[in-house]
Amino acid sequence: MSDFALYWRYIRLHFMTELQYKGWPLNILTTLIYVITDPLDAVLLLDRFGGVGGMTGSQILLVYAMAVSAFGFAELFSRGFDVFPPLVRSGDFDRFLLRPRSLYVQTATIRFHLNRLPRAMGMAAFAVFLILGQGVFFGPVEIALFLLALIGGALTYTGLFLISSAVAFFTLQALDWIYIFTNGSYQVAKVPVHLLPDWLRRTFTYVLPMFLFCYFPAASICRWDEPYAMGFLALPVGAAFLGVAMLLWGFGVRHYKSSGS
């Protein structure tokens, strides 16, 4: 069996296990309520003042929705890297090394939470709604841009999870400040890009390329005043970012020393 087939078998087993819990619809509903209420602060602010920083409320929410959706897909399908550090601290990672299978597959699939699905799908649907609300013709090119942005964003966030896991090989635990770039980074998308300080805008464009999979694809789809070609960078940049993260994670594996008893 290939690593790809094994990955989806693990995901399927986790999925079926989640369905055994009779309260799973309630978990889905709880997450959905959180997803709906999370951008309320931005909605209320924009309702009071209208556009901010040259962007309308729907434009700001579109950028935010695309960022959150990409994060949601990464969290859904690579959750294991986000909860990996305790395995290093306890020495349980040793068991992974003894198995003749990909360490990436084994780690990515140690956790799967069905209640992460509403974040990914709900925000993707919200983004489509906002695009259509701006009178944009959602043709084949626009659909491709949208899907490439979500895939590239998911790859980027997966790379971030990998990097936070790689750090754990040397610190033996997760570093809280890393969550600024993972679980908290998409909050930056609530702020119009042109209102951010230059250093912060460059950080989220060239270091953590979040704006390349949320702002610039949205600008290309909706024909905002930005370079059109920038909207197509999400997938190649996301793949490159993930590749670098895999190299860092592999470096951590090679320097791993068991901390178990």
TORKOL-4160 file (C-alpha; in steps of 0.2 Angstrom, whole numbers, padded with zeros to 4 digits, m for minus):
261
<pt num="1" X="0000" Y="0000" Z="0000"/>
<pt num="2" X="0006" Y="0017" Z="m0005"/>
<pt num="3" X="0009" Y="0031" Z="0008"/>
<pt num="4" X="m0005" Y="0041" Z="0000"/>
<pt num="5" X="m0017" Y="0026" Z="0001"/>
<pt num="6" X="m0012" Y="0023" Z="0019"/>
<pt num="7" X="m0015" Y="0041" Z="0023"/>
<pt num="8" X="m0033" Y="0041" Z="0017"/>
<pt num="9" X="m0036" Y="0024" Z="0026"/>
<pt num="10" X="m0030" Y="0032" Z="0042"/>
<pt num="11" X="m0042" Y="0047" Z="0039"/>
<pt num="12" X="m0056" Y="0036" Z="0035"/>
<pt num="13" X="m0054" Y="0026" Z="0051"/>
<pt num="14" X="m0053" Y="0042" Z="0061"/>
<pt num="15" X="m0069" Y="0048" Z="0052"/>
<pt num="16" X="m0079" Y="0032" Z="0056"/>
<pt num="17" X="m0073" Y="0032" Z="0074"/>
<pt num="18" X="m0079" Y="0050" Z="0076"/>
<pt num="19" X="m0096" Y="0045" Z="0069"/>
<pt num="20" X="m0098" Y="0032" Z="0083"/>
<pt num="21" X="m0100" Y="0046" Z="0096"/>
<pt num="22" X="m0118" Y="0050" Z="0096"/>
<pt num="23" X="m0115" Y="0068" Z="0100"/>
<pt num="24" X="m0105" Y="0072" Z="0085"/>
<pt num="25" X="m0118" Y="0083" Z="0077"/>
<pt num="26" X="m0118" Y="0093" Z="0093"/>
<pt num="27" X="m0099" Y="0095" Z="0091"/>
<pt num="28" X="m0101" Y="0101" Z="0073"/>
<pt num="29" X="m0115" Y="0113" Z="0078"/>
<pt num="30" X="m0104" Y="0120" Z="0092"/>
<pt num="31" X="m0089" Y="0123" Z="0080"/>
<pt num="32" X="m0101" Y="0131" Z="0067"/>
<pt num="33" X="m0108" Y="0143" Z="0080"/>
<pt num="34" X="m0090" Y="0148" Z="0084"/>
<pt num="35" X="m0086" Y="0150" Z="0065"/>
<pt num="36" X="m0101" Y="0161" Z="0063"/>
<pt num="37" X="m0098" Y="0172" Z="0078"/>
<pt num="38" X="m0079" Y="0174" Z="0077"/>
<pt num="39" X="m0079" Y="0188" Z="0064"/>
<pt num="40" X="m0094" Y="0197" Z="0073"/>
<pt num="41" X="m0082" Y="0211" Z="0079"/>
<pt num="42" X="m0076" Y="0215" Z="0062"/>
<pt num="43" X="m0094" Y="0214" Z="0055"/>
<pt num="44" X="m0100" Y="0226" Z="0069"/>
<pt num="45" X="m0086" Y="0238" Z="0066"/>
<pt num="46" X="m0088" Y="0239" Z="0048"/>
<pt num="47" X="m0107" Y="0241" Z="0050"/>
<pt num="48" X="m0104" Y="0256" Z="0060"/>
<pt num="49" X="m0090" Y="0264" Z="0049"/>
<pt num="50" X="m0092" Y="0257" Z="0032"/>
<pt num="51" X="m0076" Y="0254" Z="0022"/>
<pt num="52" X="m0059" Y="0255" Z="0031"/>
<pt num="53" X="m0043" Y="0258" Z="0023"/>
<pt num="54" X="m0050" Y="0259" Z="0006"/>
<pt num="55" X="m0059" Y="0242" Z="0007"/>
<pt num="56" X="m0077" Y="0239" Z="0009"/>
<pt num="57" X="m0084" Y="0227" Z="0023"/>
<pt num="58" X="m0087" Y="0213" Z="0011"/>
<pt num="59" X="m0070" Y="0214" Z="0004"/>
<pt num="60" X="m0062" Y="0213" Z="0021"/>
<pt num="61" X="m0073" Y="0198" Z="0026"/>
<pt num="62" X="m0069" Y="0190" Z="0010"/>
<pt num="63" X="m0050" Y="0190" Z="0013"/>
<pt num="64" X="m0053" Y="0184" Z="0031"/>
<pt num="65" X="m0064" Y="0170" Z="0025"/>
<pt num="66" X="m0051" Y="0163" Z="0013"/>
<pt num="67" X="m0038" Y="0164" Z="0027"/>
<pt num="68" X="m0049" Y="0155" Z="0039"/>
<pt num="69" X="m0054" Y="0142" Z="0027"/>
<pt num="70" X="m0037" Y="0138" Z="0022"/>
<pt num="71" X="m0032" Y="0136" Z="0040"/>
<pt num="72" X="m0047" Y="0125" Z="0043"/>
<pt num="73" X="m0042" Y="0113" Z="0029"/>
<pt num="74" X="m0024" Y="0112" Z="0035"/>
<pt num="75" X="m0030" Y="0108" Z="0053"/>
<pt num="76" X="m0043" Y="0095" Z="0047"/>
<pt num="77" X="m0030" Y="0085" Z="0037"/>
<pt num="78" X="m0014" Y="0088" Z="0046"/>
<pt num="79" X="m0020" Y="0090" Z="0064"/>
<pt num="80" X="m0007" Y="0077" Z="0070"/>
<pt num="81" X="0008" Y="0090" Z="0067"/>
<pt num="82" X="m0001" Y="0103" Z="0078"/>
<pt num="83" X="m0002" Y="0091" Z="0093"/>
<pt num="84" X="0015" Y="0082" Z="0090"/>
<pt num="85" X="0026" Y="0089" Z="0103"/>
<pt num="86" X="0020" Y="0078" Z="0118"/>
<pt num="87" X="0025" Y="0063" Z="0108"/>
<pt num="88" X="0043" Y="0069" Z="0108"/>
<pt num="89" X="0043" Y="0074" Z="0127"/>
<pt num="90" X="0036" Y="0057" Z="0131"/>
<pt num="91" X="0046" Y="0046" Z="0120"/>
<pt num="92" X="0031" Y="0039" Z="0110"/>
<pt num="93" X="0039" Y="0045" Z="0094"/>
<pt num="94" X="0051" Y="0030" Z="0095"/>
<pt num="95" X="0036" Y="0019" Z="0090"/>
<pt num="96" X="0034" Y="0029" Z="0074"/>
<pt num="97" X="0053" Y="0026" Z="0070"/>
<pt num="98" X="0051" Y="0007" Z="0071"/>
<pt num="99" X="0037" Y="0006" Z="0058"/>
<pt num="100" X="0042" Y="0004" Z="0040"/>
<pt num="101" X="0030" Y="0019" Z="0035"/>
<pt num="102" X="0032" Y="0037" Z="0031"/>
<pt num="103" X="0034" Y="0047" Z="0047"/>
<pt num="104" X="0025" Y="0062" Z="0039"/>
<pt num="105" X="0009" Y="0051" Z="0036"/>
<pt num="106" X="0010" Y="0043" Z="0053"/>
<pt num="107" X="0012" Y="0060" Z="0062"/>
<pt num="108" X="m0001" Y="0069" Z="0051"/>
<pt num="109" X="m0015" Y="0056" Z="0055"/>
<pt num="110" X="m0012" Y="0054" Z="0074"/>
<pt num="111" X="m0027" Y="0066" Z="0076"/>
<pt num="112" X="m0043" Y="0069" Z="0066"/>
<pt num="113" X="m0057" Y="0080" Z="0072"/>
<pt num="114" X="m0073" Y="0080" Z="0062"/>
<pt num="115" X="m0078" Y="0096" Z="0071"/>
<pt num="116" X="m0065" Y="0105" Z="0061"/>
<pt num="117" X="m0075" Y="0103" Z="0045"/>
<pt num="118" X="m0087" Y="0117" Z="0048"/>
<pt num="119" X="m0072" Y="0130" Z="0049"/>
<pt num="120" X="m0065" Y="0124" Z="0032"/>
<pt num="121" X="m0082" Y="0122" Z="0023"/>
<pt num="122" X="m0092" Y="0135" Z="0031"/>
<pt num="123" X="m0079" Y="0149" Z="0028"/>
<pt num="124" X="m0076" Y="0143" Z="0010"/>
<pt num="125" X="m0095" Y="0144" Z="0007"/>
<pt num="126" X="m0095" Y="0161" Z="0015"/>
<pt num="127" X="m0081" Y="0167" Z="0004"/>
<pt num="128" X="m0090" Y="0161" Z="m0012"/>
<pt num="129" X="m0106" Y="0171" Z="m0006"/>
<pt num="130" X="m0096" Y="0187" Z="m0003"/>
<pt num="131" X="m0088" Y="0185" Z="m0021"/>
<pt num="132" X="m0105" Y="0183" Z="m0029"/>
<pt num="133" X="m0112" Y="0197" Z="m0018"/>
<pt num="134" X="m0099" Y="0209" Z="m0027"/>
<pt num="135" X="m0106" Y="0205" Z="m0044"/>
<pt num="136" X="m0091" Y="0195" Z="m0049"/>
<pt num="137" X="m0093" Y="0183" Z="m0064"/>
<pt num="138" X="m0087" Y="0167" Z="m0055"/>
<pt num="139" X="m0081" Y="0158" Z="m0071"/>
<pt num="140" X="m0068" Y="0144" Z="m0073"/>
<pt num="141" X="m0053" Y="0155" Z="m0071"/>
<pt num="142" X="m0061" Y="0163" Z="m0055"/>
<pt num="143" X="m0065" Y="0145" Z="m0048"/>
<pt num="144" X="m0047" Y="0139" Z="m0052"/>
<pt num="145" X="m0040" Y="0154" Z="m0043"/>
<pt num="146" X="m0051" Y="0151" Z="m0028"/>
<pt num="147" X="m0047" Y="0133" Z="m0027"/>
<pt num="148" X="m0028" Y="0136" Z="m0029"/>
<pt num="149" X="m0029" Y="0149" Z="m0016"/>
<pt num="150" X="m0037" Y="0137" Z="m0003"/>
<pt num="151" X="m0025" Y="0122" Z="m0008"/>
<pt num="152" X="m0010" Y="0134" Z="m0007"/>
<pt num="153" X="m0015" Y="0141" Z="0010"/>
<pt num="154" X="m0018" Y="0123" Z="0017"/>
<pt num="155" X="m0001" Y="0118" Z="0011"/>
<pt num="156" X="0007" Y="0134" Z="0019"/>
<pt num="157" X="m0002" Y="0131" Z="0036"/>
<pt num="158" X="0003" Y="0113" Z="0035"/>
<pt num="159" X="0021" Y="0119" Z="0033"/>
<pt num="160" X="0019" Y="0130" Z="0049"/>
<pt num="161" X="0012" Y="0115" Z="0059"/>
<pt num="162" X="0028" Y="0105" Z="0053"/>
<pt num="163" X="0040" Y="0119" Z="0058"/>
<pt num="164" X="0032" Y="0120" Z="0075"/>
<pt num="165" X="0034" Y="0101" Z="0077"/>
<pt num="166" X="0052" Y="0102" Z="0071"/>
<pt num="167" X="0056" Y="0115" Z="0085"/>
<pt num="168" X="0049" Y="0102" Z="0098"/>
<pt num="169" X="0063" Y="0090" Z="0093"/>
<pt num="170" X="0075" Y="0103" Z="0101"/>
<pt num="171" X="0064" Y="0111" Z="0115"/>
<pt num="172" X="0055" Y="0095" Z="0119"/>
<pt num="173" X="0039" Y="0105" Z="0120"/>
<pt num="174" X="0029" Y="0117" Z="0110"/>
<pt num="175" X="0033" Y="0135" Z="0111"/>
<pt num="176" X="0018" Y="0146" Z="0114"/>
<pt num="177" X="0024" Y="0160" Z="0103"/>
<pt num="178" X="0023" Y="0149" Z="0087"/>
<pt num="179" X="0004" Y="0149" Z="0089"/>
<pt num="180" X="0005" Y="0168" Z="0084"/>
<pt num="181" X="0009" Y="0161" Z="0066"/>
<pt num="182" X="m0003" Y="0146" Z="0066"/>
<pt num="183" X="m0019" Y="0147" Z="0076"/>
<pt num="184" X="m0019" Y="0166" Z="0078"/>
<pt num="185" X="m0011" Y="0172" Z="0061"/>
<pt num="186" X="m0028" Y="0172" Z="0051"/>
<pt num="187" X="m0034" Y="0186" Z="0063"/>
<pt num="188" X="m0022" Y="0198" Z="0054"/>
<pt num="189" X="m0034" Y="0196" Z="0038"/>
<pt num="190" X="m0047" Y="0206" Z="0047"/>
<pt num="191" X="m0036" Y="0222" Z="0045"/>
<pt num="192" X="m0035" Y="0230" Z="0028"/>
<pt num="193" X="m0018" Y="0226" Z="0021"/>
<pt num="194" X="m0014" Y="0244" Z="0017"/>
<pt num="195" X="m0017" Y="0249" Z="0035"/>
<pt num="196" X="m0004" Y="0237" Z="0042"/>
<pt num="197" X="0014" Y="0243" Z="0046"/>
<pt num="198" X="0026" Y="0239" Z="0032"/>
<pt num="199" X="0036" Y="0226" Z="0042"/>
<pt num="200" X="0020" Y="0217" Z="0047"/>
<pt num="201" X="0014" Y="0217" Z="0029"/>
<pt num="202" X="0030" Y="0211" Z="0022"/>
<pt num="203" X="0031" Y="0197" Z="0036"/>
<pt num="204" X="0014" Y="0190" Z="0030"/>
<pt num="205" X="0018" Y="0192" Z="0012"/>
<pt num="206" X="0036" Y="0185" Z="0011"/>
<pt num="207" X="0040" Y="0176" Z="0027"/>
<pt num="208" X="0023" Y="0168" Z="0031"/>
<pt num="209" X="0015" Y="0171" Z="0014"/>
<pt num="210" X="m0003" Y="0172" Z="0021"/>
<pt num="211" X="m0008" Y="0187" Z="0010"/>
<pt num="212" X="m0003" Y="0177" Z="m0006"/>
<pt num="213" X="m0017" Y="0164" Z="m0003"/>
<pt num="214" X="m0030" Y="0176" Z="0004"/>
<pt num="215" X="m0028" Y="0194" Z="m0001"/>
<pt num="216" X="m0020" Y="0193" Z="m0018"/>
<pt num="217" X="m0031" Y="0179" Z="m0025"/>
<pt num="218" X="m0047" Y="0188" Z="m0019"/>
<pt num="219" X="m0040" Y="0204" Z="m0027"/>
<pt num="220" X="m0037" Y="0194" Z="m0044"/>
<pt num="221" X="m0055" Y="0186" Z="m0043"/>
<pt num="222" X="m0063" Y="0203" Z="m0039"/>
<pt num="223" X="m0052" Y="0213" Z="m0050"/>
<pt num="224" X="m0046" Y="0225" Z="m0037"/>
<pt num="225" X="m0031" Y="0237" Z="m0040"/>
<pt num="226" X="m0017" Y="0224" Z="m0037"/>
<pt num="227" X="m0006" Y="0214" Z="m0050"/>
<pt num="228" X="m0017" Y="0201" Z="m0057"/>
<pt num="229" X="m0003" Y="0188" Z="m0058"/>
<pt num="230" X="0000" Y="0188" Z="m0039"/>
<pt num="231" X="m0017" Y="0179" Z="m0037"/>
<pt num="232" X="m0009" Y="0163" Z="m0045"/>
<pt num="233" X="0006" Y="0162" Z="m0033"/>
<pt num="234" X="m0003" Y="0154" Z="m0019"/>
<pt num="235" X="m0001" Y="0136" Z="m0024"/>
<pt num="236" X="0018" Y="0136" Z="m0030"/>
<pt num="237" X="0023" Y="0147" Z="m0015"/>
<pt num="238" X="0013" Y="0136" Z="m0003"/>
<pt num="239" X="0021" Y="0120" Z="m0010"/>
<pt num="240" X="0038" Y="0128" Z="m0009"/>
<pt num="241" X="0035" Y="0133" Z="0009"/>
<pt num="242" X="0029" Y="0116" Z="0013"/>
<pt num="243" X="0045" Y="0109" Z="0005"/>
<pt num="244" X="0056" Y="0119" Z="0016"/>
<pt num="245" X="0046" Y="0115" Z="0031"/>
<pt num="246" X="0048" Y="0096" Z="0027"/>
<pt num="247" X="0067" Y="0099" Z="0026"/>
<pt num="248" X="0067" Y="0107" Z="0043"/>
<pt num="249" X="0056" Y="0093" Z="0050"/>
<pt num="250" X="0068" Y="0080" Z="0043"/>
<pt num="251" X="0083" Y="0089" Z="0051"/>
<pt num="252" X="0074" Y="0088" Z="0068"/>
<pt num="253" X="0071" Y="0069" Z="0065"/>
<pt num="254" X="0089" Y="0066" Z="0061"/>
<pt num="255" X="0094" Y="0074" Z="0078"/>
<pt num="256" X="0080" Y="0066" Z="0088"/>
<pt num="257" X="0086" Y="0058" Z="0104"/>
<pt num="258" X="0073" Y="0048" Z="0114"/>
<pt num="259" X="0067" Y="0056" Z="0130"/>
<pt num="260" X="0057" Y="0042" Z="0135"/>
<pt num="261" X="0061" Y="0031" Z="0151"/>
